[in-house]
Amino acid sequence: MVSIIIYTTKEKLLHKKGLQKGEEEFSRFYWELKGVPKRLGDSERIYFACDGFIQGYFIIEDVDYDIYGCTIEWDKNSWVELKEKIPTKSFQGFKYADKVQELNSEEHFSSQP
């Protein structure tokens, strides 16, 4: 199985991390995809990119497939920030993380959980 990358806005990423006002009490967040990442599974990572860089990832807790696509869920406390942001161009939908060579190197991960 393989992790995926989503490109979004800074505001949406803050929301998905539960950092916007009134969201402190929520721990689980989700992302809906119209396409179905066939190589994605539970316990993989969902990376988020914004402002031209891959920022970090959450650990996927559940992937629910239906005829329209899928819904990916995670706990906001699983966020791991990359020490060194990885440049990326904006895109729609998702792309597989194994296509980004830098993500295969542990040097980009911070020590925080």
Secondary structure as UniProt FT lines:
FT   STRAND          4..7
FT   HELIX           10..16
FT   TURN            17..18
FT   TURN            21..22
FT   TURN            24..25
FT   STRAND          28..33
FT   TURN            38..39
FT   TURN            42..43
FT   STRAND          45..50
FT   TURN            51..52
FT   STRAND          53..66
FT   TURN            67..68
FT   STRAND          69..75
FT   HELIX           76..78
FT   STRAND          80..87
FT   STRAND          94..96
FT   HELIX           97..99
FT   HELIX           101..104
FT   HELIX           106..108
//
